[in-house]
């Protein structure tokens, strides 16, 4: 079968992958569509360290082909969106409703794939850049058949992370003010999360003025072209003189993390979603934090995928959450290099690979 692998040197499309059958508590899914997220590119450029060789991809949707023993919530033929959380469901964190903190879901990559005599790792317990993949049952969430799988694929990472950061981690309330730094795939979902939450002022900041139309479509009430201003903090405070209730950094720049902190009003909170290099350090003025300000890390939108994916699918069907509009362009999997280049240069909000 076809898939995109990374061997430590360069990513490439191969056609001789094999995947094992599902074991107890596992599901075999035929992938139909998979979003190309910057986290996949970050594995390639080394920003996210990961063992190789690995089958890339982690934002996918498809059709269940087989289930292992003990799986009852999905069956062959069901359409599913996949999450990256292979959480155990039994530890204290899972029991508290915090599956993103499950210690068994992080740093334990498996090797369900093979090329000849070589076993390959699964990326993010998912590997959606393959025609078929094996995931834990908890990762497969049944969705309505009428939801296009090219759109449903994006729920499993970009939507869970961006919308979830707003609703689950920051808990943005009606009338709050929100600043979103970076209007890429994650930033657009933060914008629509803020809109869904009822924020009154939603400011998008991006160095690419071409992103303004999409930012406003997803919920921004204001847009600041960061390439046209010398002081981003000052530009935002012309809109929000006392600062923002919530500032989301979606780029992964330590300079912009500092800006997010500097943008906060009293009792404001900066939420970090972008992924800088693993050894990066950021600084802030400590004295400013005594006004009840907070800096919040956020893993995967603090989500509970079985609950949240179903919720977001319902909001989509009700016309309240945008999915189709996130898909800038689709590419057959063999055009991965073109999709990656377009994503790297910001030509697309989300590129989606298809397996036809």
Helices and strands as residue ranges (DSSP letters): E 3-6, E 11-14, E 18-19, E 26-36, H 38-45, E 54-55, E 60-67, E 79-82, H 92-95, G 99-101, G 103-105, E 113-115, E 118-122, G 123-125, E 132-136, G 137-139, E 140-142, H 149-152, G 153-156, H 158-164, I 165-170, E 177-181, H 185-197, E 201-206, G 209-211, H 212-218, E 222-225, G 226-228, H 232-237, E 244-249, H 254-262, E 264-272, G 286-291, E 294-297, G 300-302, H 305-317, G 324-326, E 329-332, G 333-335, H 336-344, E 351-354
